Amino acid sequence: MIPSHTILHQAQQPIHAVDATGRRLVLRHPTALDTLRLLKAAGPVLAQNEPWLGMAALAFCVVEIDGLPVPAPATEAQIEALVDRLGEHGLAAVSKALNSTEAESASEADVGNLPGTRS
């Protein structure tokens, strides 16, 4: 498999996390299309509000809570309902899980003599 296919395959793998309340969350990295849909759902004003958009983006990554599928929110109200459902503990778990997978990818990506040589 060529390196770009490997990176894309890893980005599509589900990420599992457990929040402080014990809920099992399944996440996935957002695609460019996901980001576009999030911006559309946020609308022109909220898309410029970085703190709001940051929390919305974390919620948008959640695809399952305790074994139940979570549909991607398509409106501002649906985004806010999902943020409310996740709460601080859920959003913290999502952030931690996404950051840890990004750190693992970064540590593997720059090892060796050539850029992208894996460890």
N, CA, C and O atoms as CSV, one atom per row, in Angstrom:
chain,resi,resn,atom,element,x,y,z
A,1,MET,N,N,0.858,-1.182,0.000
A,1,MET,CA,C,0.000,0.000,0.000
A,1,MET,C,C,0.897,1.235,0.000
A,1,MET,O,O,1.855,1.312,0.769
A,2,ILE,N,N,0.587,2.191,-0.855
A,2,ILE,CA,C,1.388,3.408,-0.913
A,2,ILE,C,C,1.109,4.270,0.324
A,2,ILE,O,O,0.029,4.177,0.907
A,3,PRO,N,N,2.062,5.100,0.725
A,3,PRO,CA,C,1.924,5.865,1.975
A,3,PRO,C,C,0.635,6.677,2.085
A,3,PRO,O,O,0.034,6.727,3.158
A,4,SER,N,N,0.200,7.313,0.994
A,4,SER,CA,C,-1.020,8.124,1.090
A,4,SER,C,C,-2.242,7.256,1.366
A,4,SER,O,O,-3.151,7.679,2.081
A,5,HIS,N,N,-2.274,6.046,0.807
A,5,HIS,CA,C,-3.383,5.133,1.090
A,5,HIS,C,C,-3.347,4.688,2.545
A,5,HIS,O,O,-4.395,4.547,3.176
A,6,THR,N,N,-2.162,4.465,3.077
A,6,THR,CA,C,-2.021,4.076,4.475
A,6,THR,C,C,-2.543,5.175,5.394
A,6,THR,O,O,-3.255,4.900,6.359
A,7,ILE,N,N,-2.191,6.401,5.095
A,7,ILE,CA,C,-2.629,7.536,5.913
A,7,ILE,C,C,-4.147,7.672,5.852
A,7,ILE,O,O,-4.796,7.864,6.880
A,8,LEU,N,N,-4.713,7.574,4.651
A,8,LEU,CA,C,-6.166,7.685,4.501
A,8,LEU,C,C,-6.879,6.545,5.214
A,8,LEU,O,O,-7.914,6.756,5.847
A,9,HIS,N,N,-6.334,5.347,5.113
A,9,HIS,CA,C,-6.942,4.193,5.781
A,9,HIS,C,C,-6.938,4.384,7.293
A,9,HIS,O,O,-7.940,4.114,7.955
A,10,GLN,N,N,-5.821,4.845,7.841
A,10,GLN,CA,C,-5.735,5.069,9.282
A,10,GLN,C,C,-6.689,6.168,9.735
A,10,GLN,O,O,-7.251,6.083,10.827
A,11,ALA,N,N,-6.879,7.191,8.921
A,11,ALA,CA,C,-7.769,8.288,9.281
A,11,ALA,C,C,-9.223,7.842,9.332
A,11,ALA,O,O,-10.030,8.443,10.042
A,12,GLN,N,N,-9.568,6.789,8.582
A,12,GLN,CA,C,-10.943,6.315,8.547
A,12,GLN,C,C,-11.237,5.294,9.642
A,12,GLN,O,O,-12.393,4.913,9.830
A,13,GLN,N,N,-10.228,4.850,10.358
A,13,GLN,CA,C,-10.435,3.869,11.419
A,13,GLN,C,C,-11.167,4.505,12.588
A,13,GLN,O,O,-10.877,5.642,12.957
A,14,PRO,N,N,-12.121,3.776,13.178
A,14,PRO,CA,C,-12.817,4.339,14.338
A,14,PRO,C,C,-11.871,4.477,15.528
A,14,PRO,O,O,-10.937,3.694,15.700
A,15,ILE,N,N,-12.135,5.481,16.329
A,15,ILE,CA,C,-11.357,5.737,17.536
A,15,ILE,C,C,-12.298,5.511,18.712
A,15,ILE,O,O,-13.417,6.023,18.724
A,16,HIS,N,N,-11.854,4.760,19.680
A,16,HIS,CA,C,-12.686,4.448,20.835
A,16,HIS,C,C,-12.208,5.245,22.040
A,16,HIS,O,O,-11.008,5.394,22.274
A,17,ALA,N,N,-13.173,5.752,22.798
A,17,ALA,CA,C,-12.857,6.520,24.001
A,17,ALA,C,C,-13.931,6.237,25.044
A,17,ALA,O,O,-15.054,5.850,24.719
A,18,VAL,N,N,-13.560,6.437,26.290
A,18,VAL,CA,C,-14.510,6.328,27.400
A,18,VAL,C,C,-14.411,7.631,28.173
A,18,VAL,O,O,-13.317,8.051,28.549
A,19,ASP,N,N,-15.560,8.278,28.413
A,19,ASP,CA,C,-15.519,9.541,29.146
A,19,ASP,C,C,-15.557,9.290,30.649
A,19,ASP,O,O,-15.659,8.147,31.094
A,20,ALA,N,N,-15.476,10.351,31.415
A,20,ALA,CA,C,-15.395,10.246,32.881
A,20,ALA,C,C,-16.657,9.645,33.496
A,20,ALA,O,O,-16.623,9.171,34.631
A,21,THR,N,N,-17.760,9.657,32.765
A,21,THR,CA,C,-18.995,9.063,33.290
A,21,THR,C,C,-19.145,7.607,32.880
A,21,THR,O,O,-20.120,6.950,33.244
A,22,GLY,N,N,-18.167,7.099,32.114
A,22,GLY,CA,C,-18.184,5.700,31.705
A,22,GLY,C,C,-18.847,5.427,30.363
A,22,GLY,O,O,-18.970,4.271,29.959
A,23,ARG,N,N,-19.270,6.467,29.676
A,23,ARG,CA,C,-19.880,6.254,28.362
A,23,ARG,C,C,-18.812,5.858,27.351
A,23,ARG,O,O,-17.720,6.424,27.321
A,24,ARG,N,N,-19.154,4.876,26.527
A,24,ARG,CA,C,-18.253,4.438,25.458
A,24,ARG,C,C,-18.574,5.239,24.200
A,24,ARG,O,O,-19.699,5.212,23.701
A,25,LEU,N,N,-17.580,5.943,23.703
A,25,LEU,CA,C,-17.744,6.784,22.523
A,25,LEU,C,C,-16.935,6.206,21.372
A,25,LEU,O,O,-15.813,5.735,21.560
A,26,VAL,N,N,-17.509,6.248,20.197
A,26,VAL,CA,C,-16.781,5.883,18.978
A,26,VAL,C,C,-16.717,7.145,18.127
A,26,VAL,O,O,-17.725,7.812,17.896
A,27,LEU,N,N,-15.507,7.454,17.666
A,27,LEU,CA,C,-15.248,8.683,16.914
A,27,LEU,C,C,-14.600,8.343,15.591
A,27,LEU,O,O,-14.124,7.229,15.369
A,28,ARG,N,N,-14.596,9.320,14.733
A,28,ARG,CA,C,-13.798,9.201,13.513
A,28,ARG,C,C,-13.307,10.590,13.149
A,28,ARG,O,O,-13.942,11.600,13.453
A,29,HIS,N,N,-12.160,10.613,12.492
A,29,HIS,CA,C,-11.625,11.894,12.031
A,29,HIS,C,C,-12.535,12.436,10.943
A,29,HIS,O,O,-12.958,11.687,10.062
A,30,PRO,N,N,-12.842,13.720,10.992
A,30,PRO,CA,C,-13.716,14.282,9.961
A,30,PRO,C,C,-12.999,14.389,8.620
A,30,PRO,O,O,-11.799,14.657,8.553
A,31,THR,N,N,-13.756,14.175,7.572
A,31,THR,CA,C,-13.241,14.339,6.218
A,31,THR,C,C,-13.466,15.792,5.789
A,31,THR,O,O,-14.087,16.571,6.514
A,32,ALA,N,N,-12.967,16.143,4.629
A,32,ALA,CA,C,-13.202,17.491,4.102
A,32,ALA,C,C,-14.699,17.724,3.899
A,32,ALA,O,O,-15.200,18.821,4.145
A,33,LEU,N,N,-15.404,16.697,3.452
A,33,LEU,CA,C,-16.850,16.825,3.263
A,33,LEU,C,C,-17.560,17.016,4.600
A,33,LEU,O,O,-18.507,17.798,4.689
A,34,ASP,N,N,-17.114,16.309,5.643
A,34,ASP,CA,C,-17.685,16.500,6.977
A,34,ASP,C,C,-17.516,17.948,7.426
A,34,ASP,O,O,-18.448,18.551,7.959
A,35,THR,N,N,-16.337,18.497,7.211
A,35,THR,CA,C,-16.060,19.877,7.605
A,35,THR,C,C,-16.958,20.843,6.837
A,35,THR,O,O,-17.487,21.797,7.407
A,36,LEU,N,N,-17.122,20.593,5.558
A,36,LEU,CA,C,-18.001,21.431,4.757
A,36,LEU,C,C,-19.441,21.375,5.280
A,36,LEU,O,O,-20.119,22.399,5.365
A,37,ARG,N,N,-19.894,20.175,5.627
A,37,ARG,CA,C,-21.256,20.024,6.151
A,37,ARG,C,C,-21.414,20.688,7.514
A,37,ARG,O,O,-22.464,21.254,7.817
A,38,LEU,N,N,-20.368,20.616,8.333
A,38,LEU,CA,C,-20.414,21.288,9.633
A,38,LEU,C,C,-20.541,22.792,9.449
A,38,LEU,O,O,-21.348,23.433,10.122
A,39,LEU,N,N,-19.761,23.354,8.552
A,39,LEU,CA,C,-19.832,24.794,8.297
A,39,LEU,C,C,-21.195,25.201,7.753
A,39,LEU,O,O,-21.716,26.260,8.103
A,40,LYS,N,N,-21.768,24.366,6.903
A,40,LYS,CA,C,-23.098,24.643,6.373
A,40,LYS,C,C,-24.135,24.616,7.492
A,40,LYS,O,O,-25.002,25.487,7.562
A,41,ALA,N,N,-24.044,23.610,8.369
A,41,ALA,CA,C,-24.994,23.504,9.478
A,41,ALA,C,C,-24.842,24.669,10.453
A,41,ALA,O,O,-25.829,25.145,11.013
A,42,ALA,N,N,-23.617,25.126,10.653
A,42,ALA,CA,C,-23.363,26.232,11.579
A,42,ALA,C,C,-23.923,27.539,11.057
A,42,ALA,O,O,-24.383,28.381,11.829
A,43,GLY,N,N,-23.885,27.705,9.761
A,43,GLY,CA,C,-24.352,28.958,9.181
A,43,GLY,C,C,-23.225,29.973,9.131
A,43,GLY,O,O,-22.175,29.765,9.740
A,44,PRO,N,N,-23.428,31.063,8.417
A,44,PRO,CA,C,-22.351,32.024,8.178
A,44,PRO,C,C,-21.850,32.741,9.432
A,44,PRO,O,O,-20.667,33.071,9.517
A,45,VAL,N,N,-22.719,32.983,10.397
A,45,VAL,CA,C,-22.299,33.703,11.599
A,45,VAL,C,C,-21.519,32.782,12.528
A,45,VAL,O,O,-20.415,33.123,12.952
A,46,LEU,N,N,-22.084,31.611,12.851
A,46,LEU,CA,C,-21.406,30.698,13.776
A,46,LEU,C,C,-20.146,30.079,13.181
A,46,LEU,O,O,-19.246,29.689,13.925
A,47,ALA,N,N,-20.066,29.981,11.869
A,47,ALA,CA,C,-18.856,29.460,11.233
A,47,ALA,C,C,-17.662,30.364,11.493
A,47,ALA,O,O,-16.517,29.929,11.371
A,48,GLN,N,N,-17.917,31.627,11.851
A,48,GLN,CA,C,-16.854,32.572,12.180
A,48,GLN,C,C,-16.539,32.610,13.671
A,48,GLN,O,O,-15.575,33.256,14.082
A,49,ASN,N,N,-17.335,31.929,14.477
A,49,ASN,CA,C,-17.162,31.910,15.922
A,49,ASN,C,C,-16.289,30.711,16.295
A,49,ASN,O,O,-16.792,29.596,16.433
A,50,GLU,N,N,-14.985,30.936,16.456
A,50,GLU,CA,C,-14.035,29.842,16.659
A,50,GLU,C,C,-14.312,28.990,17.895
A,50,GLU,O,O,-14.237,27.765,17.794
A,51,PRO,N,N,-14.627,29.570,19.062
A,51,PRO,CA,C,-14.917,28.707,20.216
A,51,PRO,C,C,-16.134,27.806,19.978
A,51,PRO,O,O,-16.109,26.624,20.320
A,52,TRP,N,N,-17.191,28.362,19.397
A,52,TRP,CA,C,-18.389,27.568,19.115
A,52,TRP,C,C,-18.069,26.474,18.110
A,52,TRP,O,O,-18.456,25.320,18.295
A,53,LEU,N,N,-17.365,26.837,17.052
A,53,LEU,CA,C,-17.042,25.884,15.996
A,53,LEU,C,C,-16.126,24.777,16.513
A,53,LEU,O,O,-16.239,23.630,16.079
A,54,GLY,N,N,-15.225,25.107,17.432
A,54,GLY,CA,C,-14.344,24.092,18.010
A,54,GLY,C,C,-15.118,23.035,18.776
A,54,GLY,O,O,-14.863,21.840,18.624
A,55,MET,N,N,-16.062,23.468,19.599
A,55,MET,CA,C,-16.887,22.511,20.340
A,55,MET,C,C,-17.767,21.709,19.388
A,55,MET,O,O,-17.951,20.505,19.567
A,56,ALA,N,N,-18.307,22.382,18.376
A,56,ALA,CA,C,-19.156,21.699,17.397
A,56,ALA,C,C,-18.360,20.645,16.634
A,56,ALA,O,O,-18.870,19.558,16.363
A,57,ALA,N,N,-17.118,20.959,16.289
A,57,ALA,CA,C,-16.273,20.024,15.546
A,57,ALA,C,C,-15.990,18.776,16.374
A,57,ALA,O,O,-15.976,17.669,15.835
A,58,LEU,N,N,-15.764,18.938,17.671
A,58,LEU,CA,C,-15.552,17.774,18.536
A,58,LEU,C,C,-16.791,16.883,18.538
A,58,LEU,O,O,-16.688,15.664,18.397
A,59,ALA,N,N,-17.958,17.498,18.696
A,59,ALA,CA,C,-19.206,16.731,18.717
A,59,ALA,C,C,-19.440,16.050,17.371
A,59,ALA,O,O,-19.946,14.929,17.320
A,60,PHE,N,N,-19.078,16.718,16.298
A,60,PHE,CA,C,-19.304,16.199,14.951
A,60,PHE,C,C,-18.524,14.912,14.695
A,60,PHE,O,O,-18.893,14.136,13.813
A,61,CYS,N,N,-17.453,14.673,15.450
A,61,CYS,CA,C,-16.625,13.478,15.278
A,61,CYS,C,C,-17.248,12.235,15.900
A,61,CYS,O,O,-16.829,11.119,15.591
A,62,VAL,N,N,-18.237,12.407,16.768
A,62,VAL,CA,C,-18.844,11.282,17.479
A,62,VAL,C,C,-19.832,10.570,16.561
A,62,VAL,O,O,-20.747,11.190,16.019
A,63,VAL,N,N,-19.638,9.258,16.391
A,63,VAL,CA,C,-20.533,8.477,15.539
A,63,VAL,C,C,-21.339,7.448,16.335
A,63,VAL,O,O,-22.273,6.841,15.811
A,64,GLU,N,N,-20.967,7.257,17.611
A,64,GLU,CA,C,-21.673,6.259,18.422
A,64,GLU,C,C,-21.483,6.570,19.897
A,64,GLU,O,O,-20.391,6.945,20.323
A,65,ILE,N,N,-22.546,6.415,20.676
A,65,ILE,CA,C,-22.478,6.564,22.127
A,65,ILE,C,C,-23.101,5.329,22.750
A,65,ILE,O,O,-24.271,5.030,22.511
A,66,ASP,N,N,-22.325,4.615,23.544
A,66,ASP,CA,C,-22.791,3.393,24.213
A,66,ASP,C,C,-23.464,2.419,23.251
A,66,ASP,O,O,-24.506,1.843,23.566
A,67,GLY,N,N,-22.867,2.242,22.086
A,67,GLY,CA,C,-23.367,1.275,21.121
A,67,GLY,C,C,-24.499,1.767,20.242
A,67,GLY,O,O,-24.945,1.044,19.351
A,68,LEU,N,N,-24.970,2.970,20.471
A,68,LEU,CA,C,-26.057,3.527,19.660
A,68,LEU,C,C,-25.505,4.518,18.651
A,68,LEU,O,O,-24.752,5.419,19.022
A,69,PRO,N,N,-25.865,4.369,17.377
A,69,PRO,CA,C,-25.354,5.293,16.354
A,69,PRO,C,C,-25.821,6.719,16.610
A,69,PRO,O,O,-26.933,6.961,17.079
A,70,VAL,N,N,-24.935,7.652,16.286
A,70,VAL,CA,C,-25.243,9.076,16.397
A,70,VAL,C,C,-25.211,9.655,14.988
A,70,VAL,O,O,-24.148,9.728,14.371
A,71,PRO,N,N,-26.372,10.069,14.475
A,71,PRO,CA,C,-26.362,10.653,13.126
A,71,PRO,C,C,-25.632,11.997,13.124
A,71,PRO,O,O,-25.658,12.735,14.109
A,72,ALA,N,N,-24.993,12.290,12.017
A,72,ALA,CA,C,-24.284,13.566,11.898
A,72,ALA,C,C,-25.296,14.708,11.969
A,72,ALA,O,O,-26.290,14.702,11.243
A,73,PRO,N,N,-25.049,15.681,12.837
A,73,PRO,CA,C,-25.982,16.805,12.924
A,73,PRO,C,C,-25.975,17.625,11.647
A,73,PRO,O,O,-24.932,17.811,11.021
A,74,ALA,N,N,-27.155,18.117,11.262
A,74,ALA,CA,C,-27.271,18.871,10.019
A,74,ALA,C,C,-27.764,20.294,10.241
A,74,ALA,O,O,-27.847,21.077,9.294
A,75,THR,N,N,-28.089,20.632,11.475
A,75,THR,CA,C,-28.574,21.985,11.772
A,75,THR,C,C,-27.893,22.483,13.040
A,75,THR,O,O,-27.303,21.708,13.793
A,76,GLU,N,N,-27.986,23.775,13.257
A,76,GLU,CA,C,-27.428,24.373,14.471
A,76,GLU,C,C,-28.054,23.736,15.718
A,76,GLU,O,O,-27.348,23.430,16.679
A,77,ALA,N,N,-29.361,23.538,15.702
A,77,ALA,CA,C,-30.049,22.945,16.852
A,77,ALA,C,C,-29.574,21.517,17.116
A,77,ALA,O,O,-29.431,21.124,18.274
A,78,GLN,N,N,-29.330,20.739,16.071
A,78,GLN,CA,C,-28.846,19.372,16.239
A,78,GLN,C,C,-27.422,19.349,16.787
A,78,GLN,O,O,-27.085,18.495,17.607
A,79,ILE,N,N,-26.592,20.277,16.338
A,79,ILE,CA,C,-25.226,20.380,16.858
A,79,ILE,C,C,-25.278,20.700,18.349
A,79,ILE,O,O,-24.595,20.061,19.149
A,80,GLU,N,N,-26.087,21.687,18.719
A,80,GLU,CA,C,-26.183,22.075,20.124
A,80,GLU,C,C,-26.762,20.954,20.981
A,80,GLU,O,O,-26.350,20.784,22.128
A,81,ALA,N,N,-27.707,20.189,20.444
A,81,ALA,CA,C,-28.269,19.056,21.185
A,81,ALA,C,C,-27.199,17.988,21.425
A,81,ALA,O,O,-27.149,17.394,22.502
A,82,LEU,N,N,-26.351,17.742,20.438
A,82,LEU,CA,C,-25.293,16.747,20.601
A,82,LEU,C,C,-24.235,17.235,21.580
A,82,LEU,O,O,-23.746,16.451,22.393
A,83,VAL,N,N,-23.872,18.513,21.520
A,83,VAL,CA,C,-22.923,19.074,22.490
A,83,VAL,C,C,-23.495,18.941,23.901
A,83,VAL,O,O,-22.779,18.580,24.836
A,84,ASP,N,N,-24.780,19.235,24.049
A,84,ASP,CA,C,-25.438,19.105,25.349
A,84,ASP,C,C,-25.436,17.658,25.817
A,84,ASP,O,O,-25.188,17.383,26.990
A,85,ARG,N,N,-25.711,16.742,24.911
A,85,ARG,CA,C,-25.724,15.305,25.259
A,85,ARG,C,C,-24.343,14.827,25.703
A,85,ARG,O,O,-24.231,14.058,26.657
A,86,LEU,N,N,-23.309,15.271,25.027
A,86,LEU,CA,C,-21.949,14.864,25.380
A,86,LEU,C,C,-21.494,15.520,26.679
A,86,LEU,O,O,-20.846,14.884,27.511
A,87,GLY,N,N,-21.834,16.782,26.847
A,87,GLY,CA,C,-21.421,17.512,28.042
A,87,GLY,C,C,-19.911,17.682,28.098
A,87,GLY,O,O,-19.191,17.315,27.169
A,88,GLU,N,N,-19.449,18.247,29.205
A,88,GLU,CA,C,-18.017,18.506,29.367
A,88,GLU,C,C,-17.197,17.229,29.362
A,88,GLU,O,O,-16.117,17.186,28.773
A,89,HIS,N,N,-17.704,16.178,30.018
A,89,HIS,CA,C,-16.945,14.922,30.101
A,89,HIS,C,C,-16.797,14.270,28.729
A,89,HIS,O,O,-15.722,13.782,28.382
A,90,GLY,N,N,-17.866,14.265,27.962
A,90,GLY,CA,C,-17.802,13.667,26.631
A,90,GLY,C,C,-16.897,14.437,25.694
A,90,GLY,O,O,-16.097,13.845,24.970
A,91,LEU,N,N,-17.019,15.766,25.703
A,91,LEU,CA,C,-16.174,16.581,24.835
A,91,LEU,C,C,-14.706,16.467,25.221
A,91,LEU,O,O,-13.833,16.459,24.353
A,92,ALA,N,N,-14.430,16.379,26.518
A,92,ALA,CA,C,-13.036,16.213,26.970
A,92,ALA,C,C,-12.477,14.875,26.495
A,92,ALA,O,O,-11.321,14.803,26.078
A,93,ALA,N,N,-13.276,13.826,26.554
A,93,ALA,CA,C,-12.826,12.505,26.105
A,93,ALA,C,C,-12.576,12.498,24.596
A,93,ALA,O,O,-11.610,11.898,24.127
A,94,VAL,N,N,-13.442,13.163,23.845
A,94,VAL,CA,C,-13.266,13.256,22.394
A,94,VAL,C,C,-11.969,13.999,22.072
A,94,VAL,O,O,-11.174,13.548,21.248
A,95,SER,N,N,-11.766,15.134,22.726
A,95,SER,CA,C,-10.565,15.931,22.483
A,95,SER,C,C,-9.300,15.137,22.802
A,95,SER,O,O,-8.342,15.139,22.028
A,96,LYS,N,N,-9.307,14.464,23.938
A,96,LYS,CA,C,-8.135,13.678,24.350
A,96,LYS,C,C,-7.865,12.547,23.360
A,96,LYS,O,O,-6.715,12.319,22.985
A,97,ALA,N,N,-8.903,11.842,22.936
A,97,ALA,CA,C,-8.725,10.725,22.005
A,97,ALA,C,C,-8.206,11.204,20.653
A,97,ALA,O,O,-7.310,10.586,20.078
A,98,LEU,N,N,-8.761,12.293,20.145
A,98,LEU,CA,C,-8.301,12.810,18.855
A,98,LEU,C,C,-6.869,13.317,18.937
A,98,LEU,O,O,-6.079,13.102,18.017
A,99,ASN,N,N,-6.531,13.987,20.030
A,99,ASN,CA,C,-5.168,14.497,20.196
A,99,ASN,C,C,-4.168,13.362,20.317
A,99,ASN,O,O,-3.061,13.463,19.788
A,100,SER,N,N,-4.529,12.283,20.998
A,100,SER,CA,C,-3.589,11.175,21.161
A,100,SER,C,C,-3.360,10.456,19.837
A,100,SER,O,O,-2.242,10.014,19.571
A,101,THR,N,N,-4.385,10.327,19.003
A,101,THR,CA,C,-4.172,9.675,17.707
A,101,THR,C,C,-3.354,10.560,16.777
A,101,THR,O,O,-2.571,10.053,15.973
A,102,GLU,N,N,-3.527,11.886,16.875
A,102,GLU,CA,C,-2.720,12.796,16.064
A,102,GLU,C,C,-1.262,12.768,16.503
A,102,GLU,O,O,-0.358,12.842,15.671
A,103,ALA,N,N,-1.032,12.660,17.809
A,103,ALA,CA,C,0.338,12.602,18.315
A,103,ALA,C,C,1.025,11.318,17.861
A,103,ALA,O,O,2.205,11.333,17.508
A,104,GLU,N,N,0.283,10.198,17.869
A,104,GLU,CA,C,0.857,8.934,17.401
A,104,GLU,C,C,1.212,9.022,15.924
A,104,GLU,O,O,2.281,8.568,15.515
A,105,SER,N,N,0.332,9.598,15.126
A,105,SER,CA,C,0.587,9.731,13.689
A,105,SER,C,C,1.794,10.609,13.428
A,105,SER,O,O,2.615,10.299,12.564
A,106,ALA,N,N,1.909,11.704,14.167
A,106,ALA,CA,C,3.031,12.621,13.975
A,106,ALA,C,C,4.343,11.967,14.366
A,106,ALA,O,O,5.355,12.187,13.700
A,107,SER,N,N,4.357,11.173,15.423
A,107,SER,CA,C,5.597,10.546,15.861
A,107,SER,C,C,6.051,9.477,14.880
A,107,SER,O,O,7.251,9.231,14.755
A,108,GLU,N,N,5.115,8.833,14.179
A,108,GLU,CA,C,5.479,7.807,13.208
A,108,GLU,C,C,5.843,8.404,11.853
A,108,GLU,O,O,6.604,7.798,11.099
A,109,ALA,N,N,5.319,9.570,11.536
A,109,ALA,CA,C,5.451,10.117,10.191
A,109,ALA,C,C,6.852,10.625,9.876
A,109,ALA,O,O,7.247,10.594,8.710
A,110,ASP,N,N,7.615,11.087,10.844
A,110,ASP,CA,C,8.888,11.730,10.559
A,110,ASP,C,C,10.093,10.947,11.053
A,110,ASP,O,O,11.116,11.545,11.385
A,111,VAL,N,N,9.998,9.636,11.108
A,111,VAL,CA,C,11.113,8.810,11.576
A,111,VAL,C,C,11.889,8.325,10.355
A,111,VAL,O,O,11.291,7.991,9.332
A,112,GLY,N,N,13.211,8.284,10.456
A,112,GLY,CA,C,14.015,7.751,9.377
A,112,GLY,C,C,14.711,8.823,8.586
A,112,GLY,O,O,14.678,10.005,8.928
A,113,ASN,N,N,15.346,8.382,7.513
A,113,ASN,CA,C,16.130,9.302,6.690
A,113,ASN,C,C,15.298,10.107,5.710
A,113,ASN,O,O,15.685,11.213,5.334
A,114,LEU,N,N,14.163,9.570,5.293
A,114,LEU,CA,C,13.325,10.262,4.315
A,114,LEU,C,C,12.013,10.685,4.972
A,114,LEU,O,O,11.502,9.981,5.844
A,115,PRO,N,N,11.473,11.814,4.566
A,115,PRO,CA,C,10.177,12.234,5.118
A,115,PRO,C,C,9.125,11.144,4.882
A,115,PRO,O,O,8.997,10.606,3.783
A,116,GLY,N,N,8.394,10.845,5.925
A,116,GLY,CA,C,7.324,9.842,5.819
A,116,GLY,C,C,7.762,8.424,6.083
A,116,GLY,O,O,6.929,7.518,6.081
A,117,THR,N,N,9.073,8.195,6.317
A,117,THR,CA,C,9.529,6.851,6.630
A,117,THR,C,C,9.007,6.451,7.981
A,117,THR,O,O,9.220,7.153,8.969
A,118,ARG,N,N,8.314,5.310,8.035
A,118,ARG,CA,C,7.671,4.892,9.277
A,118,ARG,C,C,8.667,4.200,10.190
A,118,ARG,O,O,9.669,3.649,9.734
A,119,SER,N,N,8.379,4.233,11.484
A,119,SER,CA,C,9.272,3.584,12.454
A,119,SER,C,C,9.092,2.092,12.459
A,119,SER,O,O,9.764,1.391,13.215
